[in-house]
Amino acid sequence: MNHVGSFKKVIFMLLSTVMVMVSVLPAAVFVEAEDTKSVFRDVTQYEKEIDYLTSLGIIQGYQDGTFQPAAPVKRLQAVQMILRTLGIEAEEASHIEFKDLKPGDYGYKEVATAVELGIVNGKNDGSFDPYGKLTRAQMAKIFANAFNLQGRTAKEFTDVKKGDWAYDYVQALAANEVTTGYPDGSFRPNALITRMHFAVFMARYINDEFKPPVKTPLTRKEVIAQKESVVMIYAYDENGEEISQGSGFVTSNGLIVTNYHVISGGTSFEVVTYKDEVYEIEGVVDYDLDYDIVLLKPYDRLPLKQLKIGSKDMVEEGDDVIAIGSPLGFYNSVSTGIVSGIRHFTEDGLDAHFIQFTAPVTFGSSGGPLFNMYGYVVGLVSFGFELGELNFALAADHIKDLLSPYVGAPFYQLSVIPVEELPVYEEEIPEDEIETDPSAEPDEIVNTEKFYLDEQLAEAIAHPSLPIIYGIDYSGNAVQINYETEEVKSISLPLPAERLYFANNELYITLLKGRHSPYWWEEDQEGAIAVIDTNTFTLKETFDIAIDPYDIVADDKYIYVSSGSGQWTYIKSYDRMTKQEVDSESIRNASYLEMHPNKSMIYAITTDTSPRDISVYTISNGQFTGHYDSPYHGDYEMSTDMTISADGKYIFNHIGTVFRATNLQSTNMTYVTSIDPFSAIAFDQAENVFYTGTDDLITMYDSKSFEILNNWYVDGTVDRLFVRDGKLIMLTTEMPYSTNVEVQSVQIFDPKQSLQ
């Protein structure tokens, strides 16, 4: 998220002195389960935790709509759920074999993978007992091994004593606030772990929102003890020379939070823990340059407790706070002070809150945590001034915004940004010294022909030659809009509609018979396709298909549908006339499709994997004749949306990354260049240009050089772009009324007239 604008000017205007360090962030909240009735009819306790893990695809219920919360967890089930949480793909390991579990058996790959990783082991008699029940002590060991949990707590359970084989594992769970034990002070290590309690432990580990709140203040020593989660960060250049050093801390999902300027310009990074252990950093997961914050991912989870992120609302003026960092390289230095105030800085539509505090900080303290006396991180130590005790920490609420997409995401599937794509933090240039290209700078909103729609469209496509837009509105109706006459027609459909495609003077629309789910397996899936005659705009027919339809494309004779459920599932082809299934091929569930203009290839992009992946299917007469993936794996950033250029030469990912589209596997899906991110794109082959829409900005590019030729501002946010006879047809969302109600409009803009 690269926000436009900076708070530096505001801070300089407010405080005219020498700044030591800078950083700012946008506002946000963590993901939190709503307080509603559980999706399972037999769940009356820990509904939020169970529903949360269900939404992440980690656990699932039974076909009768129950969860069976009191049922014990099987050993194989525990392994499977932990691997899903971590995002680890199970692999065969033929040298690992148990008496009761051999290569080819159900669950063997998962168990073998977990054994390889040291998460579990077999029993003394040479068996694994995959369907055996787990005790709470055994679960504690598996949890601690899987998530690299360590630590001690002052709490001692009455039935888990020092010297017991499970003592260290149970202590690690308690120290990481995964378990609190029973009200009588026991842990009950020999009791069976139920599905309900397993869900509670897993939810607490993944998301701080499920951990019991700390209701009484900690002692100063107890807060300072959390310095074990603070690390010292080193950044190195391409020659291995150290270029900067700062602080950071481990938080949700094992990620490390620090200021972007700490790692800016580096090509490799290391962290040093309180035990003087050195760990390499795999890379940057996400950053915000203007706000000077970054999330780092180590190659493996560090054996450190994840600190809980709090809020600015957890402190008031006069409250004690503790800052921990590595000023001037002195590792884990502790400084204490009080909150001087909660400050609110705003500029250019962005705003951020800072906690002003008196605890001394200096170079090397950047990126360290500021704690309240309940042990929560309430701020990220960000900058200070040499005059007096004037120090600031970014409010922790803003850290949550950057973190929230990665809470609950499988750790080992988190992609990192290539270092060559990371920007270098630079000093801000005064506006009066910035050179601009007047021809590329829009200065006012352009005039367009415009009319408003009664209902917004969720999906939209254009007729290739007529002044018609087809869509699915928010009520699930099929819609036809003539943007020359402003006439709108709609057709009610028998089932919820999701995606549509135009071919052969027909609209093909996916109809849903269930909710997409990774655990709705292929043998049970069902859906339907509606066919609309665009010449008369009437519903021709609907027909059932044995797949949960997610996206749809078509050629002259066949319809192709990807499945929205079942994890590794199918893309299927159907004969348009007979409506019978012709062929199928493996695909990741919930993949979007793009038909190549030559109708010999279908490109697919995943929406639920990290890193995201593009693949291509070659087709002939409804048959899938080949399939292969992109040559890259996380090398280039991608969003879930992509569009193939009208000439069929390029694949434009909407994050701005451009790839080739060719018939040769050696060059297909290879990187070409990058442009600015966009939400909509359209091509004008006659003029050798293409247009993108981002928020309220339209940008015109040269189709050969990819250089920007012009920019225009329009009313509203651009949702879709189409080109017809040199004119831009736009679907935009606006708030034209004082009530701020969103409405959608069709706007027509002639770039040629604007350029005259």
Secondary structure by P-SEA (a helix, b strand, c coil): ccccccaaaaaaaaccccccccbbbbbbcccccccccccccccccaaaaaaaaaaaccccccccccccccccccaaaaaaaaaaaabbbbbbbcccccccccccccaaaaaaaaaaaccccccccccccccccccaaaaaaaaaaaaccccccccccccccccccaaaaaaaaaaaccccccccccccccccccaaaaaaaaaaaacccccccccccccccccccccccbbbbbbbcccccccccbbbbbcccbbbbbbcccccccccccccccccbbbbbccccccccccccccccccccccccbbbbbccccccccbbbbbbcccccccbbbbbbbbcbbbbbbcccccbbbbbbccccccccccbbbbccccccccccccccccccbbbbccaaaaaaaaccccccccccccccccccccccccccccccccccccccccbbbbbbccccccccccccccccccccccccccbbbbbbcccccbbbbbbbccccccccccccbbbbbbbcccccccccccccccbbbbbcccccccccccccccccccccccccbbbbbbccccccbbbbbccccccccbbbbbccbbbbbbcccccbbbbbbcccccbbbbbbbbcccccccccccccccccccccbbbbcccccbbbcccbbbbbbccccccccccccccccccbbbbbccccbbbbbcccbbbbbccccccccbbbbccccccbbbbcccbbbbbbbbccccccbbbbbbbbbbcccccc
